Amino acid sequence: MAPDRATARHQPPPLSNTEAVAHHKREAAQAAAMMVDDGMRVGLGTGSTVAYLLPALAERNLRGLRCVATSPATEQAAQALGLTVAALDALGELDIAIDGADQIEERGWLVKGGGAAQTREKIVAAASRRFVVIASAEKAVSALHPPVPLEVLRFGAMRTLAEVGEARLRGDLESPDGNLIADYFGPIGDPADLAARLSATPGVVEHGLFAPDMVSCILIAGEHGVERRAGEKPDPPGTGACG
């Protein structure tokens, strides 16, 4: 039977791929915002998915919320929405940190750092009782692939990249703390082995590989809603896995 013309006229047009990704990012961000309660100390990541998290948090009008931002861009956007932003050392341990990811591997390994803030993001994730990752479905991969972002010291930067191998600077891009941003384009293989090698290379401040035991919960939004994956980092008592 042919569709009723009046019904067909009122059906919204299908979303473009770009619109669908934006919709999924917003869904994941809103789900994560609901995990935040009054009085919490919250770590705010950096990137396009976190851009949807900030207004979702602000709209909840939570009392006594104090936030730590992982980049100047996030700090400025959060403050513009009325969120209170403080220094990490002033707040100490955080209740929750929420951030996006460039890649999410099936076992829970992440690649982060597309926004050049992976060092601060890793510090904030480690300082949080819960680390929640939010992403749209295209970020989920069966195996990690290059590039892997790096933050390197300016001193001897080219020598550092030569030691890493198959790495190059990302133009003149700087980290929030004034170091250089580069990317590793070589094979990844076992992420744990590569993470250990990069961490042991003098001049590498930090890399964008995040291990599964850093992550409490992963929220991946796609065509069928938000999928919740429990990470290896234990949730605090009383919160429930990915709840």
Order of alpha helices (4+ residues) and beta strands (2+ residues): alpha-alpha-beta-alpha-beta-alpha-alpha-beta-beta-beta-alpha-beta-beta-beta-alpha-beta-beta-alpha-beta-beta-beta-beta
